[in-house]
Amino acid sequence: MTLFQERSGSGFPVVLLHGLTATHRYVVMGSKALQRAGHDVLAYDARGHGASDPAPSLDAYTYADLAGDLLSVMDEAGFERAVLAGASMGAHTAVRVALEHPDRVAGLVVVTPAYDPEDWPGDLGRWDALSDGLRGGGVEGFVEAYGDDAPPTPEQWRSTLQTVLRQRLGAHEHPDAVADALKVVPRSRPFEARSQLGEITAPTVVVAGRDEPDPGHPLAIGKLYASLIPGARLVVEEEGQSPIAWQGGQLSKVIAAVAAEAAAASA
């Protein structure tokens, strides 16, 4: 199984991890600010996503699989330690690796986490509907299922959200593999209990969004992670502003600050 990767820049290593149904471009949205800040940036498409190969079996999209891929990507790149910056599924994958392999994680940027161990697995019917919509109707089938079942999004954000959904879903070479991931990932636990977040030792920033533009990634969960991870700092956009997670340049500044701290600590 081959995972599509992009690597550029030089300096302290940063690995970018995208969310479910996204690709490597949907972490910092194409921004090169991290490279300009002096970092070696590696972004990759998760198994089944973008230009990466599908998993070897239909059920091999668990967080154990995703964490194993991250470690393999780091090994291939020669990264003994790196700053991990992940959004949603990517954030949960990064947290799992930070818990299981703390020696590999020099810093952590947890962007719009959505997993709460005490509310798992949540509404699996919604995820199954999205999977079935994508498998049966392609991009428009997914968008239709998302519109029917998603938490209500205010009108000012709705058109942007639908545009991004179509762009993201249209970027996959193996849409049926993404449909498989939509079934499996929500049924998998990246970690077992809230208390485990207290074991993270890497310097951490949690980037959360307000619920109005992005109700699928509740602000309360971002606050929960920031409160439980030792020393973590919470970053949230101002009221009425576009989420920082949607602004590649702004998110890159947050990641770069963590990477600069990690580089100084490693010097």
C-alpha atoms as one frame of an Amber mdcrd trajectory, in Angstrom:
protein
   0.000   0.000   0.000   1.462   3.341  -1.104   0.544   6.631   0.549   0.792
   9.811  -1.496   3.148  12.312   0.143   4.371  15.858  -0.395   7.470  17.160
   1.342   9.121  20.551   1.068  11.149  23.016   3.086  13.990  22.409   5.477
  14.486  22.688   9.208  12.582  21.154  12.113  10.122  18.525  10.854   6.346
  19.026  10.839   3.852  16.361   9.743   0.348  17.410   8.653  -2.602  15.019
   9.045  -5.982  15.674   7.453  -9.509  14.758   8.467 -11.922  12.069   7.308
 -12.975  12.617   3.641 -10.239  15.273   3.166  -6.761  15.130   1.594  -3.317
  16.435   2.492  -4.224  19.865   1.100  -6.928  20.371   3.715  -4.795  21.051
   6.764  -3.081  24.342   5.933  -4.996  24.788   2.660  -1.928  25.053   0.454
  -0.173  27.680   2.588   3.640  27.601   2.408   4.080  29.706   5.543   5.566
  26.779   7.483   8.262  26.253   4.877   9.021  29.985   4.875   9.301  29.851
   8.659  12.075  27.277   8.322  10.395  23.886   8.667  10.602  20.563   6.845
   6.928  19.925   6.099   5.519  16.526   5.170   1.839  16.092   4.303   0.261
  12.860   3.115  -3.080  11.417   2.081  -4.419   8.894   4.579  -5.069   5.371
   3.333  -7.966   5.333   0.885  -7.994   9.124   0.585  -6.769  11.397  -2.196
  -4.115   9.674  -4.288  -3.239   7.053  -1.662  -4.021   3.380  -2.146  -7.058
   1.842  -0.471  -6.477  -0.192   2.667  -5.697  -3.888   2.095  -9.087  -4.823
   3.558 -12.422  -3.021   3.877 -12.159  -2.785   7.676  -8.517  -1.622   7.872
  -9.267   2.032   8.579  -9.051   1.911  12.358  -7.009   4.361  14.413  -4.489
   1.593  14.998  -4.046   1.387  11.221  -3.877   5.175  10.841  -1.343   5.538
  13.666   0.779   2.783  12.130   0.761   4.655   8.824   1.899   7.866  10.534
   4.838   6.112  12.167   5.767   4.461   8.863   5.659   7.808   7.057   7.894
   9.340   9.728  10.319   6.416   9.511  10.530   6.671   5.714  11.196  10.407
   5.980  13.903   9.891   8.582  11.972  11.841  11.219  12.916  10.540  14.660
  10.754  13.256  16.201   8.376  15.762  14.642   5.637  18.224  15.418   2.316
  16.597  14.525  -0.498  18.871  13.383  -3.754  17.119  12.636  -7.356  18.075
  11.961 -10.279  15.977  13.240  -9.388  12.364  12.284  -5.812  13.556  11.865
  -5.908  15.153  15.313  -7.133  11.937  16.898  -4.425   9.963  15.064  -1.750
  12.379  16.302  -3.033  12.112  19.871  -2.884   8.317  19.700   0.747   8.418
  18.564   1.573  11.027  21.235   0.185   8.643  23.861   1.724   5.423  22.537
   5.033   6.816  21.224   5.757  10.035  23.146   9.411   9.892  22.124   8.395
  10.513  18.492   6.335  13.656  19.162   8.145  16.954  19.735   4.975  19.036
  19.686   1.263  18.613  19.039  -1.333  20.809  17.339  -4.788  19.316  17.821
  -7.141  20.973  15.333 -10.928  20.702  15.780 -11.072  17.417  17.696 -14.469
  15.727  17.658 -13.909  12.485  19.593 -15.096  12.285  23.188 -14.510   8.855
  24.784 -17.606   9.322  26.931 -19.873  10.022  23.931 -18.538   7.287  21.657
 -19.612   6.081  19.139 -22.273   8.781  18.755 -24.625   8.816  15.771 -23.343
   5.980  13.602 -26.458   6.230  11.445 -25.283   9.615  10.198 -21.857   8.259
   9.216 -23.429   5.277   7.507 -25.739   7.601   5.556 -22.746   9.636   4.380
 -20.928   6.453   3.374 -23.948   5.126   1.488 -24.527   8.503  -0.150 -20.955
   8.624  -1.438 -20.936   5.010  -2.588 -24.300   5.224  -4.321 -24.364   8.795
  -5.578 -20.790  10.045  -5.672 -19.991  13.576  -4.548 -23.573  14.814  -4.916
 -24.853  11.793  -3.026 -22.528  12.648  -0.143 -23.502  16.338  -0.178 -27.180
  15.421  -0.218 -26.724  13.072   2.752 -24.684  15.700   4.594 -27.342  18.339
   4.042 -30.123  16.082   5.240 -28.441  14.872   8.397 -25.887  17.492   9.414
 -26.356  19.742  12.427 -27.893  22.997  11.189 -25.329  25.394   9.733 -26.170
  29.111   9.631 -26.855  30.515   6.153 -23.711  32.665   6.138 -21.503  29.538
   6.280 -23.638  27.088   4.291 -22.480  27.896   0.762 -18.817  27.863   1.809
 -19.285  24.505   3.500 -20.971  22.945   0.470 -18.280  24.283  -1.873 -15.534
  22.815   0.308 -17.357  19.486   0.582 -17.584  19.190  -3.210 -13.921  20.121
  -3.650 -12.777  17.676  -0.983 -14.883  14.758  -2.179 -13.901  15.352  -5.793
 -10.209  14.932  -4.955 -10.304  11.185  -4.231  -9.067   8.586  -6.698 -10.836
   5.796  -4.777 -14.196   7.121  -3.517 -15.380   3.656  -2.490 -12.381   3.456
  -0.152 -13.445   6.745   1.426 -16.913   5.248   1.824 -15.322   2.303   3.617
 -13.417   4.695   5.901 -16.653   6.522   6.712 -18.009   3.237   8.078 -14.910
   2.211  10.041 -13.274   5.345  11.476 -16.254   6.439  13.632 -16.449   2.908
  15.061 -12.802   3.022  16.147 -11.406   4.569  19.321  -8.200   6.608  19.061
  -7.866   6.262  22.843 -10.041   4.792  25.563 -10.634   7.406  28.269 -10.569
  11.160  28.807  -8.037  10.700  31.590  -5.439   9.491  29.072  -5.144  13.025
  27.699  -3.419  13.865  30.976  -0.553  11.566  29.958   0.477  13.657  26.941
   3.905  15.167  27.491   4.434  17.074  24.236   3.869  20.857  24.144   0.323
  21.164  22.808  -1.975  23.743  21.265  -5.641  22.916  20.684  -7.260  24.844
  17.827 -11.027  24.735  18.250 -13.832  26.350  16.283 -17.044  27.937  17.392
 -20.169  25.856  16.906 -21.980  28.205  14.512 -19.785  27.632  11.421 -18.630
  24.107  12.345 -21.140  22.288  14.575 -19.607  18.915  13.712 -16.512  19.797
  15.753 -17.945  21.172  18.995 -16.096  23.917  20.821 -16.809  22.049  24.060
 -14.635  19.131  22.928 -11.768  21.443  22.033 -12.047  23.017  25.475 -12.128
  19.549  27.038  -8.861  18.507  25.338  -7.182  21.785  26.297  -8.263  21.381
  29.908  -6.970  17.803  30.204  -3.687  17.929  28.261  -1.015  19.278  30.628
   0.012  22.823  29.733  -2.111  22.906  26.583  -3.142  26.263  25.139  -6.559
  26.787  23.514  -6.873  28.915  20.369 -10.318  29.906  19.038 -11.359  32.464
  16.432 -13.140  35.653  17.456 -16.950  35.678  17.459 -18.327  35.905  13.922
 -14.977  35.186  12.265 -14.121  32.286   9.983 -12.621  29.358  11.944  -8.833
  29.327  12.193  -8.951  25.735  10.922 -10.313  27.095   7.633  -7.519  29.673
   7.278  -4.287  28.017   6.208  -2.076  31.011   6.861  -3.445  31.606  10.360
  -3.270  27.931  11.282   0.297  27.786   9.959   1.298  30.552  12.378  -0.017
  28.472  15.274   1.820  25.367  14.066   5.013  27.334  13.419   5.023  28.647
  16.994   4.822  25.089  18.365   7.529  23.950  15.948   9.806  26.842  16.962
   9.375  25.852  20.610  10.133  22.230  19.781  13.213  23.179  17.767  14.540
  25.324  20.621  13.976  22.510  23.102  15.823  20.072  20.829  18.817  22.337
  20.214
